Amino acid sequence: MANFTKGTWRIEKVSSKEYSLDREIENIRGYAIYSDKSKYYIAGVRTLADARLFAAAPDLYDALCAFLGYLKFLQDNAPDEHKIDFQDYINRLLTIAHRIDGKEGGEA
């Protein structure tokens, strides 16, 4: 798993203004996402919903990988009369895992 999705993240509300010659040039409002291992923010988003989704990414990734392992186990070990082809579900979930981890087109 890439370092990008490791650890716990926190979010903080941000609001600041930058001025140039007494004129506002930028009004920053939104949320900053911080890694538990850094005092510098790793991303900024405008809405709280986006910030929460971003901050949950490491936990979502771990849960998704665990569920994928369970699906693969079921696919490989189910008795023939109960065997279901989980490959479509596995492929769709792998695509989501790759998007979370920034490995589109690669392996998780």
Order of alpha helices (4+ residues) and beta strands (2+ residues): beta-beta-beta-alpha-alpha
